[in-house]
Amino acid sequence: MSHAVMDQQDRNITTYTITSPAIGTIEVSGDAVMHFTEALRGFPDRTAYALLPAARQGLWWLLSIDEPQTTFVLADPFVGHADYGIDLGESEREALQIVDPTDALALVMVALPMTTGEPVTGNLRAPIVFNISKGLARQVVNRDETYSVREPMDLSVYPAQDDGVRLV
């Protein structure tokens, strides 16, 4: 179980203490918290998540602030799929308050295999788009139908980094 501690109203000074079964107890700065403009499918009561870099560059942890057992692994889709692209609609750009394309960060949910021999896959059909500066996020359906919800991914192409959050 987690608890969120609000030190101040300002997003830049608010901190949260999160206890996650995956990564233990950590302090998270408020500027790492993303608020979903629409809840993720299957998680209607969870709209605030901490976005934290993982131990491999281009991989991220997405932890629910209120229910940290709800934890996702996200990946930069451009690392393994250089030709990947996302076409955001006007309503999506408005909801995320994206004025300039450089305001956006797109990541995909990664499904880790349940048994040996199964591939790691990423949902390239429905990426999560973040406006990091505004702390907003939304899962969108990519208009490019080339990609699937279970696109094979090779996590070994993401280089190790020392300052990422690791599993306990």
Accessible surface in RSA format (square Angstrom, percent):
REM  Atomic radii and reference values for relative SASA: ProtOr
REM  Chains: A
REM  Algorithm: Lee & Richards
REM  Probe-radius: 1.40
REM  Slices: 20
REM RES _ NUM      All-atoms   Total-Side   Main-Chain    Non-polar    All polar
REM                ABS   REL    ABS   REL    ABS   REL    ABS   REL    ABS   REL
RES MET A   1   175.61  90.9 124.93  82.7  50.68 120.7 106.34  90.4  69.27  91.8
RES SER A   2    12.42  10.5   0.53   0.7  11.89  27.4   1.30   2.8  11.12  15.6
RES HIS A   3   106.04  58.0 100.17  69.6   5.87  15.0  76.62  79.0  29.43  34.2
RES ALA A   4    48.53  44.6  18.30  28.2  30.23  68.8  18.54  26.1  30.00  79.5
RES VAL A   5    60.59  39.9  57.39  52.0   3.20   7.7  60.59  52.6   0.00   0.0
RES MET A   6   113.48  58.8  82.45  54.6  31.03  73.9  75.47  64.2  38.01  50.4
RES ASP A   7    80.88  56.7  50.16  49.9  30.72  72.6  23.41  55.1  57.47  57.3
RES GLN A   8    98.57  55.1  88.92  65.0   9.65  23.0  16.18  34.4  82.40  62.5
RES GLN A   9   162.53  90.9 137.22 100.3  25.30  60.2  64.93 138.2  97.59  74.0
RES ASP A  10    71.65  50.2  59.56  59.3  12.10  28.6  26.83  63.2  44.82  44.7
RES ARG A  11    62.17  26.1  54.90  28.0   7.27  17.3  49.59  67.8  12.58   7.6
RES ASN A  12   103.95  71.7  85.27  82.4  18.68  45.0  23.42  56.4  80.53  77.8
RES ILE A  13    89.52  50.9  81.92  61.0   7.60  18.3  84.54  60.9   4.98  13.5
RES THR A  14     4.68   3.3   4.45   4.5   0.23   0.5   2.66   3.6   2.02   3.1
RES THR A  15    45.19  32.1  45.17  45.8   0.01   0.0  37.60  50.5   7.58  11.5
RES TYR A  16    24.88  11.6  24.64  14.0   0.24   0.6   7.53   5.7  17.35  21.4
RES THR A  17    20.66  14.7  20.34  20.6   0.31   0.7  12.18  16.4   8.48  12.8
RES ILE A  18     0.27   0.2   0.27   0.2   0.00   0.0   0.27   0.2   0.00   0.0
RES THR A  19    54.09  38.5  53.36  54.1   0.73   1.7  41.89  56.3  12.20  18.4
RES SER A  20     2.91   2.5   0.00   0.0   2.91   6.7   0.32   0.7   2.59   3.6
RES PRO A  21    95.87  69.9  63.03  57.5  32.83 119.4  77.04  63.6  18.83 117.0
RES ALA A  22    25.55  23.5  16.47  25.4   9.08  20.6  24.54  34.6   1.01   2.7
RES ILE A  23     7.89   4.5   0.00   0.0   7.89  19.0   0.00   0.0   7.89  21.4
RES GLY A  24    19.15  23.6   0.00   N/A  19.15  23.6  19.15  52.5   0.00   0.0
RES THR A  25    87.84  62.5  57.67  58.5  30.17  71.9  42.02  56.4  45.81  69.3
RES ILE A  26    39.50  22.5  32.53  24.2   6.97  16.8  39.50  28.4   0.00   0.0
RES GLU A  27   121.89  70.0  93.87  71.0  28.03  66.7  62.70 121.3  59.19  48.3
RES VAL A  28     2.81   1.8   0.24   0.2   2.57   6.2   2.79   2.4   0.02   0.1
RES SER A  29    48.24  40.8  40.47  54.0   7.77  17.9  33.89  72.2  14.34  20.1
RES GLY A  30     1.69   2.1   0.00   N/A   1.69   2.1   1.13   3.1   0.55   1.2
RES ASP A  31    66.09  46.3  59.67  59.4   6.42  15.2  11.37  26.8  54.72  54.6
RES ALA A  32    20.46  18.8  14.54  22.4   5.92  13.5  20.46  28.8   0.00   0.0
RES VAL A  33     2.02   1.3   2.02   1.8   0.00   0.0   2.02   1.8   0.00   0.0
RES MET A  34     2.45   1.3   2.45   1.6   0.00   0.0   2.45   2.1   0.00   0.0
RES HIS A  35    79.87  43.7  79.69  55.4   0.18   0.5  53.21  54.8  26.67  31.0
RES PHE A  36    10.96   5.5   0.00   0.0  10.96  28.5   0.06   0.0  10.90  31.2
RES THR A  37    54.50  38.8  18.47  18.7  36.02  85.9  26.76  35.9  27.73  41.9
RES GLU A  38    97.43  55.9  88.32  66.8   9.11  21.7  38.25  74.0  59.18  48.3
RES ALA A  39    38.71  35.6  14.13  21.8  24.58  55.9  14.13  19.9  24.58  65.1
RES LEU A  40     5.86   3.3   2.59   1.9   3.27   8.2   4.31   3.0   1.55   4.2
RES ARG A  41   224.64  94.3 199.38 101.6  25.27  60.2  86.94 118.8 137.70  83.5
RES GLY A  42    62.68  77.3   0.00   N/A  62.68  77.3  34.86  95.7  27.82  62.3
RES PHE A  43    57.15  28.6  56.80  35.2   0.35   0.9  57.15  34.6   0.00   0.0
RES PRO A  44   100.55  73.3  83.26  75.9  17.28  62.8  84.87  70.1  15.68  97.4
RES ASP A  45   131.59  92.2 103.19 102.7  28.40  67.1  37.55  88.4  94.04  93.8
RES ARG A  46    58.06  24.4  56.66  28.9   1.40   3.3   3.47   4.7  54.59  33.1
RES THR A  47    58.70  41.7  55.55  56.3   3.15   7.5  25.95  34.9  32.74  49.5
RES ALA A  48    17.43  16.0  15.42  23.8   2.01   4.6  15.42  21.7   2.01   5.3
RES TYR A  49     0.00   0.0   0.00   0.0   0.00   0.0   0.00   0.0   0.00   0.0
RES ALA A  50     0.00   0.0   0.00   0.0   0.00   0.0   0.00   0.0   0.00   0.0
RES LEU A  51     9.31   5.2   3.30   2.4   6.01  15.1   3.30   2.3   6.01  16.2
RES LEU A  52    16.47   9.2  16.47  11.8   0.00   0.0  16.47  11.6   0.00   0.0
RES PRO A  53    52.16  38.0  52.16  47.5   0.00   0.0  52.16  43.1   0.00   0.0
RES ALA A  54    10.17   9.3  10.17  15.7   0.00   0.0  10.17  14.3   0.00   0.0
RES ALA A  55    21.26  19.5  19.45  30.0   1.81   4.1  19.45  27.4   1.81   4.8
RES ARG A  56    92.38  38.8  92.03  46.9   0.35   0.8  14.67  20.1  77.70  47.1
RES GLN A  57   105.41  58.9 104.10  76.1   1.31   3.1  21.45  45.7  83.96  63.7
RES GLY A  58    15.43  19.0   0.00   N/A  15.43  19.0   9.37  25.7   6.05  13.6
RES LEU A  59    12.86   7.2  12.19   8.7   0.67   1.7  12.19   8.6   0.67   1.8
RES TRP A  60    60.24  24.2  59.90  29.0   0.34   0.8  57.46  30.6   2.78   4.5
RES TRP A  61    23.71   9.5  23.71  11.5   0.00   0.0  23.64  12.6   0.07   0.1
RES LEU A  62     0.00   0.0   0.00   0.0   0.00   0.0   0.00   0.0   0.00   0.0
RES LEU A  63     0.00   0.0   0.00   0.0   0.00   0.0   0.00   0.0   0.00   0.0
RES SER A  64     0.55   0.5   0.55   0.7   0.00   0.0   0.00   0.0   0.55   0.8
RES ILE A  65     5.35   3.0   5.02   3.7   0.33   0.8   5.02   3.6   0.33   0.9
RES ASP A  66    80.57  56.4  73.62  73.3   6.95  16.4  23.09  54.3  57.48  57.3
RES GLU A  67    45.95  26.4  45.71  34.6   0.24   0.6   8.61  16.6  37.34  30.5
RES PRO A  68     0.59   0.4   0.59   0.5   0.00   0.0   0.59   0.5   0.00   0.0
RES GLN A  69   105.26  58.9  79.81  58.3  25.45  60.6  45.66  97.2  59.61  45.2
RES THR A  70    12.89   9.2   6.76   6.9   6.13  14.6   7.47  10.0   5.42   8.2
RES THR A  71    36.88  26.2  10.60  10.7  26.28  62.6  10.03  13.5  26.86  40.6
RES PHE A  72    36.78  18.4  32.93  20.4   3.85  10.0  36.78  22.3   0.00   0.0
RES VAL A  73    25.03  16.5  22.58  20.4   2.45   5.9  22.58  19.6   2.45   6.6
RES LEU A  74     0.00   0.0   0.00   0.0   0.00   0.0   0.00   0.0   0.00   0.0
RES ALA A  75     0.00   0.0   0.00   0.0   0.00   0.0   0.00   0.0   0.00   0.0
RES ASP A  76    36.03  25.2  36.03  35.9   0.00   0.0   2.22   5.2  33.82  33.7
RES PRO A  77     0.03   0.0   0.00   0.0   0.03   0.1   0.03   0.0   0.00   0.0
RES PHE A  78    87.77  43.9  78.39  48.6   9.38  24.4  78.71  47.7   9.06  25.9
RES VAL A  79    64.13  42.2  34.42  31.2  29.71  71.6  41.50  36.1  22.63  61.4
RES GLY A  80    44.00  54.3   0.00   N/A  44.00  54.3  16.98  46.6  27.02  60.5
RES HIS A  81    33.77  18.5  30.26  21.0   3.51   9.0  24.24  25.0   9.52  11.1
RES ALA A  82    97.44  89.6  66.68 102.9  30.77  70.0  69.03  97.2  28.41  75.3
RES ASP A  83   123.43  86.5  90.34  89.9  33.09  78.2  50.99 120.0  72.44  72.2
RES TYR A  84     9.52   4.4   0.00   0.0   9.52  24.8   0.00   0.0   9.52  11.7
RES GLY A  85    30.63  37.8   0.00   N/A  30.63  37.8  29.63  81.3   0.99   2.2
RES ILE A  86    47.12  26.8  11.44   8.5  35.68  86.0  13.30   9.6  33.82  91.8
RES ASP A  87    86.07  60.3  80.71  80.3   5.36  12.7  27.66  65.1  58.41  58.3
RES LEU A  88    25.13  14.0  18.04  12.9   7.09  17.8  18.04  12.7   7.09  19.1
RES GLY A  89    12.78  15.8   0.00   N/A  12.78  15.8  12.78  35.1   0.00   0.0
RES GLU A  90   101.42  58.2  94.71  71.6   6.72  16.0  53.33 103.1  48.10  39.3
RES SER A  91    78.51  66.3  69.61  92.9   8.90  20.5  48.74 103.8  29.78  41.7
RES GLU A  92    23.22  13.3  23.22  17.6   0.00   0.0   6.51  12.6  16.70  13.6
RES ARG A  93    84.21  35.4  83.76  42.7   0.45   1.1  26.27  35.9  57.94  35.1
RES GLU A  94   115.42  66.3  97.27  73.6  18.15  43.2  40.69  78.7  74.74  61.0
RES ALA A  95    32.62  30.0  14.03  21.7  18.59  42.3  26.78  37.7   5.84  15.5
RES LEU A  96     0.00   0.0   0.00   0.0   0.00   0.0   0.00   0.0   0.00   0.0
RES GLN A  97    90.83  50.8  81.27  59.4   9.56  22.8  30.21  64.3  60.62  46.0
RES ILE A  98    14.10   8.0   2.84   2.1  11.26  27.1   2.84   2.0  11.26  30.6
RES VAL A  99   141.25  92.9 110.31  99.9  30.93  74.5 114.69  99.7  26.55  72.0
RES ASP A 100    66.32  46.5  64.20  63.9   2.12   5.0  18.15  42.7  48.17  48.0
RES PRO A 101   113.27  82.6  99.35  90.6  13.93  50.6 104.06  85.9   9.21  57.2
RES THR A 102   121.87  86.7  88.98  90.2  32.90  78.4  81.88 110.0  39.99  60.5
RES ASP A 103    48.82  34.2  38.01  37.8  10.81  25.6   7.92  18.6  40.91  40.8
RES ALA A 104    36.36  33.4  13.95  21.5  22.41  51.0  14.71  20.7  21.65  57.4
RES LEU A 105    48.48  27.0  46.67  33.4   1.82   4.6  48.48  34.1   0.00   0.0
RES ALA A 106    13.08  12.0   7.59  11.7   5.50  12.5   7.59  10.7   5.50  14.6
RES LEU A 107     0.21   0.1   0.21   0.2   0.00   0.0   0.21   0.1   0.00   0.0
RES VAL A 108     0.00   0.0   0.00   0.0   0.00   0.0   0.00   0.0   0.00   0.0
RES MET A 109    35.51  18.4  33.76  22.3   1.75   4.2  14.14  12.0  21.37  28.3
RES VAL A 110    16.48  10.8   0.00   0.0  16.48  39.7   0.75   0.7  15.73  42.7
RES ALA A 111    45.36  41.7  37.23  57.5   8.13  18.5  43.77  61.6   1.59   4.2
RES LEU A 112    94.33  52.5  77.43  55.4  16.90  42.5  77.48  54.4  16.85  45.3
RES PRO A 113    52.78  38.5  28.30  25.8  24.48  89.0  32.83  27.1  19.94 123.9
RES MET A 114   176.26  91.3 144.88  95.9  31.38  74.7 119.34 101.5  56.92  75.4
RES THR A 115    81.08  57.7  72.02  73.0   9.05  21.6  73.06  98.1   8.01  12.1
RES THR A 116   147.47 104.9 113.67 115.2  33.80  80.6  85.50 114.8  61.97  93.7
RES GLY A 117    77.24  95.3   0.00   N/A  77.24  95.3  40.26 110.5  36.98  82.8
RES GLU A 118    86.88  49.9  75.10  56.8  11.78  28.0  29.50  57.1  57.38  46.8
RES PRO A 119    85.77  62.5  69.43  63.3  16.34  59.4  79.82  65.9   5.95  37.0
RES VAL A 120    28.70  18.9  25.50  23.1   3.20   7.7  25.50  22.2   3.20   8.7
RES THR A 121     7.96   5.7   7.95   8.1   0.00   0.0   6.49   8.7   1.46   2.2
RES GLY A 122     0.81   1.0   0.00   N/A   0.81   1.0   0.81   2.2   0.00   0.0
RES ASN A 123    28.49  19.6  27.53  26.6   0.96   2.3   6.80  16.4  21.69  21.0
RES LEU A 124     0.00   0.0   0.00   0.0   0.00   0.0   0.00   0.0   0.00   0.0
RES ARG A 125    54.82  23.0  54.82  27.9   0.00   0.0  14.09  19.3  40.73  24.7
RES ALA A 126    13.79  12.7  13.78  21.3   0.01   0.0  13.78  19.4   0.01   0.0
RES PRO A 127     0.00   0.0   0.00   0.0   0.00   0.0   0.00   0.0   0.00   0.0
RES ILE A 128     0.00   0.0   0.00   0.0   0.00   0.0   0.00   0.0   0.00   0.0
RES VAL A 129     1.71   1.1   1.71   1.5   0.00   0.0   1.71   1.5   0.00   0.0
RES PHE A 130     0.00   0.0   0.00   0.0   0.00   0.0   0.00   0.0   0.00   0.0
RES ASN A 131     0.88   0.6   0.88   0.9   0.00   0.0   0.00   0.0   0.88   0.9
RES ILE A 132    70.32  40.0  68.67  51.2   1.64   4.0  68.67  49.5   1.64   4.5
RES SER A 133    85.61  72.3  55.03  73.4  30.58  70.4  56.71 120.8  28.90  40.5
RES LYS A 134   110.78  54.0  91.43  56.1  19.34  46.1  43.20  38.9  67.57  72.0
RES GLY A 135     0.24   0.3   0.00   N/A   0.24   0.3   0.09   0.3   0.15   0.3
RES LEU A 136    29.40  16.4  29.40  21.0   0.00   0.0  29.40  20.7   0.00   0.0
RES ALA A 137     0.00   0.0   0.00   0.0   0.00   0.0   0.00   0.0   0.00   0.0
RES ARG A 138    35.55  14.9  35.55  18.1   0.00   0.0   1.17   1.6  34.38  20.8
RES GLN A 139    50.86  28.4  33.20  24.3  17.66  42.0  13.81  29.4  37.05  28.1
RES VAL A 140     5.91   3.9   1.89   1.7   4.02   9.7   5.91   5.1   0.00   0.0
RES VAL A 141    94.88  62.4  88.24  79.9   6.64  16.0  88.24  76.7   6.64  18.0
RES ASN A 142     0.51   0.4   0.04   0.0   0.47   1.1   0.37   0.9   0.14   0.1
RES ARG A 143   119.24  50.1  96.00  48.9  23.25  55.3  51.46  70.3  67.78  41.1
RES ASP A 144    55.45  38.8  46.34  46.1   9.12  21.6  24.55  57.8  30.90  30.8
RES GLU A 145   137.09  78.7 111.40  84.3  25.69  61.2  29.96  57.9 107.13  87.5
RES THR A 146   109.88  78.2  74.37  75.4  35.51  84.6  61.18  82.2  48.70  73.6
RES TYR A 147    19.15   8.9  15.36   8.7   3.79   9.9  11.13   8.4   8.02   9.9
RES SER A 148    50.95  43.1  45.45  60.7   5.50  12.7  45.30  96.5   5.65   7.9
RES VAL A 149    84.53  55.6  75.87  68.7   8.66  20.9  75.87  65.9   8.66  23.5
RES ARG A 150   161.27  67.7 150.31  76.6  10.96  26.1  51.73  70.7 109.53  66.4
RES GLU A 151    37.08  21.3  36.97  28.0   0.11   0.3   0.70   1.3  36.39  29.7
RES PRO A 152    85.63  62.4  78.92  71.9   6.72  24.4  79.18  65.4   6.45  40.1
RES MET A 153    19.37  10.0   2.09   1.4  17.28  41.1   7.79   6.6  11.58  15.3
RES ASP A 154    83.28  58.3  71.57  71.2  11.71  27.7  36.45  85.8  46.83  46.7
RES LEU A 155    37.94  21.1  33.85  24.2   4.09  10.3  34.19  24.0   3.75  10.1
RES SER A 156    83.89  70.9  57.96  77.3  25.93  59.7  45.80  97.5  38.08  53.4
RES VAL A 157    71.14  46.8  49.35  44.7  21.79  52.5  57.41  49.9  13.73  37.2
RES TYR A 158     1.01   0.5   1.01   0.6   0.00   0.0   0.90   0.7   0.11   0.1
RES PRO A 159    73.33  53.4  64.90  59.2   8.43  30.6  73.32  60.5   0.01   0.1
RES ALA A 160    80.45  74.0  54.67  84.4  25.78  58.6  54.84  77.2  25.61  67.9
RES GLN A 161    40.66  22.7  33.70  24.6   6.95  16.6  18.61  39.6  22.04  16.7
RES ASP A 162   137.52  96.3 114.18 113.6  23.34  55.2  34.32  80.8 103.20 102.9
RES ASP A 163   123.62  86.6  93.72  93.3  29.90  70.7  49.26 115.9  74.36  74.2
RES GLY A 164    10.42  12.8   0.00   N/A  10.42  12.8   0.23   0.6  10.19  22.8
RES VAL A 165    35.95  23.7  29.74  26.9   6.21  15.0  35.31  30.7   0.64   1.7
RES ARG A 166   122.34  51.4 110.25  56.2  12.09  28.8  58.22  79.6  64.12  38.9
RES LEU A 167   118.49  66.0  95.32  68.2  23.16  58.2  95.32  66.9  23.16  62.3
RES VAL A 168   128.47  84.5  64.45  58.3  64.02 154.3  96.96  84.2  31.50  85.4
END  Absolute sums over single chains surface
CHAIN  1 A     9023.9       7095.6       1928.3       5073.8       3950.1
END  Absolute sums over all chains
TOTAL          9023.9       7095.6       1928.3       5073.8       3950.1
